[in-house]
Amino acid sequence: MNMAKPAAKHPDIKDLSFEKALKELESIVGRLERGDVELEESINIYERGEALKEHCDRLLKQAEAKVEKITLGPNGEPAGTEPFKAQE
């Protein structure tokens, strides 16, 4: 079995916006859940779905790095910003 990274087989994905990639991923999941595709095509679209998921994850991480949290001063007014830290 070819062990290449999923994105390497689907170079067009790198140019997709988050929304387009997510929409295509949702479509692939729906097709796989319905089971209305042949085995070989299932494997191919699963691999594309994996590449789309990785792309979406990468875009979300980039967006998180850009998000800043607004800090408030003692009077409740905005006082500045600080890097956003997601709660775990």
Wavefront OBJ file of the C-alpha trace (Angstrom):
o trace
v 0.000 0.000 0.000
v 1.249 3.498 -0.808
v 2.240 5.271 2.417
v 2.493 8.767 0.893
v 0.902 11.569 2.873
v -2.721 12.076 1.764
v -2.097 15.684 0.741
v 0.705 14.601 -1.604
v -1.824 12.702 -3.725
v -4.216 15.658 -3.783
v -2.178 18.825 -4.385
v -5.276 20.822 -5.404
v -6.508 20.782 -1.805
v -3.882 23.266 -0.627
v -5.653 26.030 -2.573
v -9.119 25.384 -1.093
v -10.644 27.714 1.460
v -11.645 26.228 4.793
v -15.325 26.405 3.870
v -14.890 24.653 0.502
v -12.669 21.959 1.997
v -15.125 21.332 4.828
v -18.072 21.150 2.421
v -16.259 18.593 0.266
v -15.248 16.608 3.360
v -18.872 16.531 4.534
v -19.916 15.276 1.099
v -17.327 12.494 1.222
v -18.425 11.452 4.719
v -22.029 11.321 3.541
v -21.153 9.137 0.564
v -19.121 6.767 2.718
v -21.855 6.554 5.364
v -24.483 5.713 2.726
v -22.228 2.980 1.362
v -23.241 3.662 -2.223
v -19.715 3.655 -3.686
v -17.581 0.786 -4.901
v -14.672 -0.400 -2.743
v -11.916 1.132 -4.882
v -13.686 4.481 -5.045
v -14.341 4.308 -1.295
v -10.618 3.976 -0.697
v -9.843 6.878 -3.021
v -12.413 9.248 -1.542
v -11.437 8.211 2.001
v -7.837 9.207 1.230
v -9.033 12.525 -0.202
v -11.173 13.029 2.886
v -8.161 12.459 5.098
v -6.205 15.069 3.118
v -9.135 17.498 3.414
v -9.284 16.929 7.183
v -5.557 17.637 7.520
v -5.974 20.811 5.439
v -8.890 22.010 7.585
v -6.941 21.267 10.787
v -3.967 23.234 9.469
v -6.158 26.219 8.535
v -7.840 26.190 11.956
v -4.469 26.175 13.720
v -3.355 29.126 11.599
v -6.550 30.997 12.486
v -6.114 30.232 16.200
v -2.612 31.676 16.074
v -4.053 34.942 14.736
v -6.896 35.274 17.219
v -6.296 37.635 20.088
v -8.243 37.959 23.269
v -9.387 41.454 24.216
v -8.360 42.310 27.754
v -10.462 44.563 29.941
v -9.202 47.123 32.394
v -10.485 47.536 35.966
v -13.289 49.799 34.721
v -14.497 47.161 32.258
v -13.262 49.036 29.208
v -11.038 47.350 26.583
v -7.397 47.792 27.627
v -5.510 45.815 25.024
v -5.077 42.334 23.644
v -3.195 39.171 24.508
v -2.723 35.883 22.637
v -5.759 33.662 22.802
v -5.281 30.433 24.734
v -7.981 27.838 24.156
v -9.286 26.152 27.267
v -8.389 22.497 27.365
l 1 2 3 4 5 6 7 8 9 10 11 12 13 14 15 16 17 18 19 20 21 22 23 24 25 26 27 28 29 30 31 32 33 34 35 36 37 38 39 40 41 42 43 44 45 46 47 48 49 50 51 52 53 54 55 56 57 58 59 60 61 62 63 64 65 66 67 68 69 70 71 72 73 74 75 76 77 78 79 80 81 82 83 84 85 86 87 88
